[in-house]
């Protein structure tokens, strides 16, 4: 992997590798853009190797730039991917040490980056970071739950465009990944009467949710893309739908909380297949909006609903794919506001 070439092609400003042996801290911190303001960076904690952490940070930070811009926030995009320490973080003191070490490492960059929670990281973890740096957001926000509810509201707006109605009653939705975001989405859809199929890398987790929600079916991840449905909602860890898998899809809409469920090649493939794709940075922004502005879950989700509605209206007016429209809208705001210059 040619790091500088990758950064140049995506327009990144900086990439840092963070290390602190006593705490087990090993992380990749990417800053994609600070044109609109400090780069708001979701912090993820996962078991993965160095190359995956770097690739993930670069991809996530670019997505955060587009997400913040499209949501009308005065932030740029960043990402911080932590590799799981060899000794784990089950010991609460070890977890505290890990996140406080992260805070100390990031503190010199406090004018350029702001950390908030993402997969595997809780508000309590960000509170540890905040003991060492002011560069934090979201300690008092359950961002995963807010994000999941925002995906639900955005899905309704997208369904009006792709399916002809925003009602979820009787609509067949296949959800891939039932962590905090996927579970919240499933609960909201079930309350409205949607017909759900769920899958997770831990099948027992999907089966437990299916048992909780009457009429819901659980299947292995490998089988989910073959399920006849109206909507596929990827809510896993990224690139869940490979371009080679697109011919298997039996849906009319892809809309979920996952960052980068499709590559650019995959986006082209679903467009060719006549499937509407609402990109992650448009539909999963509610948690970020709530953390950045302090609005409640309903207000943040309503902003996502309005954003997706605006995207689909423009897409219909100009006969363009919604994911293309969404990216152009985000890039246009960056160009216009960035063109004002620094105060």
Phi, psi and omega in degrees: 000120178271099190299308184296324177296318178297315179298318180296319181294329181265347180085026180287150177268321187203152173219126179238140171256123185255138182213135174212103189301314184302323181270347184083012181292123170219117187211155172247123179244115181249136172245113181276311184207140171238024182298317182270346183156187178304146181284115176279124190239118172288136180258123178246144175234115183214159172278110181197164181272177186298316182297317178296322179297316180294313179300317180298317180296319179295315181292315182296320182294323176296318178297320180295325176300312181293320181296311181297319180296313182294328180280356179078022181268151179266058177225153169266198185238136175214178176199144177230113182252115179267134172274137183299128176300149182302327181274000180076185181226029178291326176291121183300328179290325177295321180294317177301314182298319181300311186281332174289325175297321176299315179301318180294322180292325184276337187308319178297343180258016189301335179281348186244341186218145178230128184263140174218173187281152172214202187303130177082002183234138184249166174303326178296325177295317179294329176297324175295316178303319184293342176290342184246345181205145175282356187278063180220158174214156167088012182297334183250021182235129173277081190296328180295314179295318179296318178300314181300318179290324176296322176299319178301312181293320177295324178298321179297317178296320179292323181296325177300325179281314188272329186246350178093354179203146178270357176293135179263358181296121179080355180284135182270116183239128177254116184254122179257107182104112183240046168286205186299318181289310181297323180293315179299318178299314181299318181297316181295318179295320180296320179299329181271355176098018176289155177261113192253142165236130184235151178214154178205155177300332171259097186304324181298331178291318177294320180294323178295319178293320179298323179292330181283326183253106184307135176084000180272140180251139176251136178224161174295154180305320183296339183263346190296321184290348177266358184285126175297124183201171176268324185226133168256128181242092177287124181225035183256221191258357179127143178054041179289334182246104178282153182301327179291341181273347186303320178300340179284336187294137179240030183248171175249350185213137171244119182205112182205179186271358186283137172287130175051059175291338181233145168280173176301323177295320178295322177300317179296323181293317180290327176298315178297327181280356179079021180261130177283132178238120173263114188292156183305317186291347176269322191258342183253028187271355188298319180298318178296317179299315181295316181295322186279332187244342181084005177288161182278178185301315183294321179292318179295317180294324178295325178294323175295316179303315181293322179297312181295322177300315180296319179299312183291327177296316178293320178301318180291318182298320185253007179055050178241157177290136182304324182291331176288317179298316182300315180296318181294323177297314180296314182294326179294318178296319178299316180295316184291310182287321177298329180291347178288338180084173180277145175283000000 
